[in-house]
Amino acid sequence: MIVERLRLANVRNIESATIELGQGVNLLVGANGAGKTAVLEAVHLLLRRRSFRTPRAREVIRRGAPHMGVSLTGTDAVRGELRVSTIHDASGKVELRRNGERVRQASAVAALLPVQLMLPDLSDLVFGGPVVRRQWLDWGAFHVKQSYADVQRDYSRALRQRNAALREMAAEGPTNAALDAWTEQVAELGERLGEGRREYLREVTAPVAECLHRLAPELKVSFALQQGWTGESLASVLAAGLARDVKSGVTRVGPHRADVQVLFEGQAAASVLSRGQGKVLASALRIGQALDLGRRDGAGSEAGDGVAQETQAGRQTLFLVDDMGAELDESHGERFFDLLSDIGCQILATTVRPDSWFPGVSRGAAVMFHVEQGRISKAE
């Protein structure tokens, strides 16, 4: 799906704006605090149901306004023209629509357009904790097969219920029938989640390596999934560790403890790579996912809210890039955007100084917008 038009109302300091996007690179240029990042935040809130700046969506609503709205219109090669919109009010009520019809599940909208977010903390994907790499893995597995989201949701629910049953057992004694039932579900769903992650990591490794070679050919890495438990089956590991789980009140093993090990020359990449190399590697991890999605041939069947539930056909990814000039030098910055353009990705990026780190601007390779105190205008 290519986004053609974006409308915002009462988003941060933006009272009202309509942006006609180009198919390639779109640059939002302005001083700090002008409202550039608010545009990215609005798109992310619409397509991912959450802000990347605050856990409280009401903080995104312009001061004094009763609600905020975001809508985008685009063209999908299979579904034709699509319009997706959301309204958030100060009380927390959210309304999500697709072509004017209410949408029940946020995942139905998320599946329409893969969105990659690249912030100044991009290198956390390499140097940060396991949760960031799990999110990276789960993003890709979901966009390859939307039924993965159902397994993930059901596992999270079963895990919460098992943890509650563990605490009950610690307080009330050794008999707890609910614990056995929830343990069985955690084991079954956890195995399915782990298999989905293993399969996806196998498939995305080659595209990531290809992108890394384009960005920094001297870097060659490998990946290994630490699934979150050791042993042949999760069920047997849960049974063996029951006493410890009861004592701690939480489930100590399972896919919620997984990590993706990134290795450079046999060592943990986080231990041996420089900060700059980590940023480039993290870029390759994100772009490799987009390359993988764009090459897939799957033909999904419509279900639920009109979203294909099985393997998805090749699709374009929208990249939201905030202040990339702070992350990559000029050489890597140009390679980064050239690679995204070659893959066919649409890009919405912010910067305060476009010419100094993206030479493509000077040759007309990007659509530019000026942002000043919440007002957005296309550059002539």
Number of C-alpha atoms within 10 A of each C-alpha: 22 22 21 15 15 21 18 22 21 21 26 22 19 23 16 16 17 15 16 17 22 18 18 20 22 21 27 27 24 21 14 13 13 20 24 30 21 20 27 21 23 27 23 19 18 24 25 19 18 16 20 15 12 11 10 11 21 21 14 24 22 17 14 8 14 13 21 25 20 24 22 22 20 17 14 16 9 8 10 9 15 17 17 22 25 21 17 21 17 17 10 12 11 15 14 22 18 20 12 11 12 14 20 13 11 15 19 20 23 19 20 20 20 22 22 19 16 19 17 15 13 22 21 18 25 26 21 13 11 19 15 16 21 19 13 17 22 20 17 22 24 25 25 24 19 22 15 22 18 13 17 19 12 15 25 17 14 21 23 15 17 25 21 17 23 26 17 18 19 17 10 10 8 11 11 14 10 15 19 14 14 21 24 16 19 27 23 16 23 28 19 17 23 21 14 18 24 18 11 19 19 12 13 20 17 15 20 25 20 16 24 23 15 16 22 15 11 9 15 14 18 17 14 13 17 16 22 16 18 11 8 8 13 25 18 12 17 21 13 11 13 17 13 13 20 20 12 14 18 18 22 18 18 24 25 21 15 19 20 22 17 20 17 16 11 9 14 17 20 20 11 13 17 11 15 14 18 20 23 24 29 21 22 25 23 20 25 23 27 28 27 21 23 18 14 14 12 14 13 16 12 11 11 11 16 14 18 20 22 19 19 22 16 17 24 21 24 23 22 24 21 24 21 21 20 13 21 20 14 15 12 20 20 17 16 21 17 16 18 23 16 10 18 18 24 23 25 25 23 26 22 18 13 21 12 12 19 23 15 15 17 11 7 9 14 18 19 23 22 19 25 17 14 21 17 22 16 14 12 7
